[in-house]
Amino acid sequence: MPPNNNKKNTTNNGEGQKTPAVTATQTSSSSGSQSRSHSSRARCCYRDDGAGAGVGAVGAVDIDKDCRGYTARNVRRSCAGLTADLVLIDGPCKGVGAGDDFGVLRLVVAYEDKSRLRVAITDFGNTRYQVPEAAFPRPRSTYSVEAEEEEELDPEDPPAPQCWGSYDLVYYMSPVGQPFSFTVQRKSTGETLFTTTHTTLVFQPQYIRLKTHLPQTSQIYGLGETQDEWNLHVPFPGDNVTATVRTMWARDAPGLGGGENLYSSHPLYFDHRVGGGKNDGTHGVFLLNSNGMDVKLYHNHTTNERGLEYNLIGGILDLYFLPGPAPVDVARQYSQVVGRPAMMPYWALGLHQCRYGYEDWYEVAEVVGNYSAAGIPLETMWTDIDYMYNRWVFTLDPERFPIDRMRQLVDHLHEKGQRYVMMVDPAVAHHTYPSFTRGVELDVFHYTNPETTNYTGLFKGVVWPGATVFPDWLHPKVGEWWTGEFLNFFGEDGVAVDGIWIDMNEPASFCEWPCEKPEELAKTLQLPPKRDPPREIPKRGVPGFPDTYDPEQRKRRSVAQIPLGSEYPRMSTTENPPPPAHHIPSEDLLTPPYSINHHDKHLSSHTLPVTILHRPSNLSHYDTHNLHGLLMSKHTSAALHTLHPTLRPFVLTRSSFPTAGTHSAKWLGDNLSTWSHYRSSISGMLHYTSLYQIPFVGSDVCGFIGLPSAELCARWAVLGALQPFYRNHNDINSPAQEFYLDAQVSEAAKAGIAIRFRILDYIYTALYEQSRDGTPAFSPMFFVFRGGKVERDIVHQYFIGRWILVSPILAQGKTSVEAYFPEEGGTIWYDFATGMKLAQGGGWVKLEGYGTSEIPVHIRGGAVLPLRILDTHEEGVEGMPMTTNELRERDFEVVVAPDRWGKAWGELYVDDGVSIVQKKDSVTELKFEYDGKGGLRIYGPNGHKVVVRRIVLLGIKAVVGALAEKNPLVRWEEERERLVVEGRWELAPDMVITLF
């Protein structure tokens, strides 16, 4: 969407893989010679507009009835899987338009691990585009697919008996001579998890279609990124909707329209089935494909059939099946495929403040000072693109953000234990300034394709600087250029940032296709935005900053010496560009025969044209579009690592793809200041933490666009404090919303941060566990209580770790919420604030009387929680810590919340909070066990000193309290039924503390 005057649009090295993702010895086939010749492909089935919505019809043609698809030949099986040729059965599929089917396909089925099955289908010659290893390193396989027998085997047979003990999944295939289909079952129950029986596989150069049936008990989660509730709607009998469509084509999406494709692509779904029988369970299916696609959840009213249908416009079918059977099992299995999430620095868990529209360095400094004066702990200050000269990346505005003042600002923050983050966009101004010139010298920017544009040379889009060029993130020298710019701008003589924020990396452009006159469009849109003359710095002082300064002492960046307005000479070439790799000349990349449900309609609108090629691989943007944000994240993380080799990089991205969590955090984009988006921030967070393995995620608290009420902002300030990434950020055309500007919001922010600080090491421990084995740090209720349909349908309650349940107030004017407390196994629930048992025991409970600075939080019985003490009375230490550095100096209290048997356990992970590699013997990984008889045992390595000053035992009966009264350090609070033991324990391995 074009910008509105000054409004921000709220709107390595890799080559195409030339070996199969799953390799196997290719066998000869009587049809093999037809596999790559364009003229030898027979016409078959495709749909040109998505009509039929999963039913399988294109106009008068029903694909599943009128097209027979493929049949299997040359099937060879081993304990590690099988290989086969898939040969097209018939000729043209009558009544269907253009689009030639491949004559022969190659099938590889691989048992990569006992809990992972991979099914890959590509063309026989393996010339199709596959996601490059530079973007997505393939997981290691325990086994290799090597045929043990030369003769054909019956594909209906399961693996040989000696194989059965190794796998959780079993693969079956239709008999030779019949139309190809396959089925994946869970071995332990015989349940069918995925089956294409009675459906037709379509595999064309620009359209691939695969369907599976869904039972009535299926509930689907994932398939992002969209702005939707947690569970996806699968149409049912009587529903007036035939299909729910999820489209994957990354785009700039101001306002986060419901159901629209947003910034990221995650072709993963969890299928959670609850019916009360042996087949209850969860499994996952991940499709490794970066092309545009629609995934349709449909109900056929004629046959009463429910199903899921993939509709791809390129690439291959590369499916990973994850058996579960518990949701957490699927999460862990998926983390083995995409990689375990990176640990973020401890300071990233503090409060972050940003706004698009800060006028100058002084306003940024004032915000820092005002937070301090208000007593609201601010950890990290951010600046948006305001700091740039004319929005040119890697520049400072010399009048509004001079280098000496920026360095002074950062030094002040660091002296106070605070941090600083700046935004970097991918688009580079098409002007002769150093960053652009160095990029041209290394030849790392994308070129036009003269066959589809009216000019030659560097491709130009329109972004904030006006006419811009774009880095080729797969170019062999792009890392050298990008890291060099970081060293120059953020290095020793630059701005010493602690983290980087990357935006507009879908990639976004304000140009609609065909973007033939970018300079004219930039002028029309007034880009770069015209700024008011620099203001006179106010005379009022900001603590830590002098009121005035000598202009002669400004150390302006080199941008000040640039001949402003001069444009780099247009580059041109008389050579015809090479054809895109993995495509044939007859393919129409601009308007493919199948049109995905992309919100911007044309694939090349508001982004790079799909015909642009990477160099030297010649991969097309048609294939790699959804990888752009991921590749930029990887290069940015690598650049920060070069700047600070021993420190964990902090990179926040808007666009993501599977594996992004291994090196970046994610925010949910340009949301609205509405109650609806307040609520949907929960489901957005849960998608990334529990499904996509990107656990460090959050929304713009109080909303990015619009004017939140004080009530909404107060509620959001508390809710945001109980999510992984906690940042207040809003738009230049919206009123400022820093927490200190309103008394109600300020009180709520302090209350939310107080809860967050108390449990911050608990959160950090949960994030560490996810980085180690993929167990989600934040998860929906059915991940913890698999129970039944009630738990499955809970949308707005969620768990932090295993033990803390959050049940937010959800609507304007409300102080109560209906919350569900599972009773499975006689679970006991304790109020986090008071420590008292939930009076009703469990089930649906109305929680009442919660003001805007309060939020219902409960502890699940069975927990030992190490919490930081905020109300300390140690000499020289008082009040709320103002940074996470100060928090880490505070001692712990240990809260013991026994289960129905009186027992409890917990964990605590402590390290230095910043280092990639921890020093030997410097890490604490303690485990706590309460025996139900007054004994608390602690064991595990203890590299960091951990001091406990208070132990609180919840749910204590009077008889135990009476015994404890003999000890002056023990206090029994009869009304709350809790025992408080004061003291000082420096924890050590194999230590037992006796409470009574």
Buried (B, 14 or more C-beta within 10 A) or exposed (E): BBBBEBBBBBBBBBBBBEEBBBBBEBBEBEBBEBBBEEEBBBBBBBBBEBEBBBBBBBEEBBBBEBBBBBBBBBBBBBBBBBBBBBBBBBEEBEEBEEBBBBBBBBBBBBBBBBBBBBBBBBBBBBBBBBBBBBBBEBBEBEBEBBBEEEEBBEBEEBBEEEBEEBBBBBBBBBEBEBBBBBBBBBBEBEBBBBBBBEBBBBBBBBBBBBBBBBBEBBBBBBBBBBBBBBBBBBBEEEEEBBBBBBBBBBBBBBBBEEBBBBBBBBBBBBBBBBEEEEBBBBBBBBBBBBBBBBBBBBBBEEEEBBBBBBBBBBBBBBBBBBBBBBBBBBBBBBBBBBBBBBBBBBBBBBBBBBBBBBBBBBBBBBBBBBBBEBEBBBBBBBBBBBBBBBBBBBBBBBBBBBBBBBBBBBEBBEEBBBBBBBBBBBBBBBBBBBBBEBBBEBBBBBBBBBEBBEBBBBBBBBBBBBBBBBBBBBBBBBBBBBBBBBBBBBBEEBBBBBBBBBBBBBBBBBBBBBBEBBEEBBEEBEBBBEBEEEEEBEEEEBEBBEEEBEEEEBEBBEBBEBEEEEEBEEBEEEEEBEBBBBBBEEBEBBEBBBBBBBBBEBBBBBBBBBBBBBBEBBBBBBBBBBBBBBBBBBBBBBBBBBBBEEBBBBBBBBBBBBBBBBBBBBBBBBBBBBBEBBBBBBBBBBBBBBBBBBBBBBBBBBBBBBEBBBBBBBBBBBBBBBBBBBBBBBBBBBEEBBBBBBEBBBBBBBBBBBBBBBBBBBBBBBBBBBBEEBBBBBBBBBBBBBBBEBBBBBBBBBBBBBBBBBBBBBEEEEEBBEBBBBBEEEBBBBBBEEBBBBEEEBEEBEBEEBBBBBBBBBBBBBBBBBBBBBEBEEEEEEEBBBBBBBBBEBBBBBBBBBBEEBBBBBBBBBBBBBBBEBEEEEBBBBBBBBEEEBEBBBBBEBBBEBEBBBBBBBBBEEEBBEBBEEEEEBBBBEEBBBBBBEEEBEBEEEBEBEBB
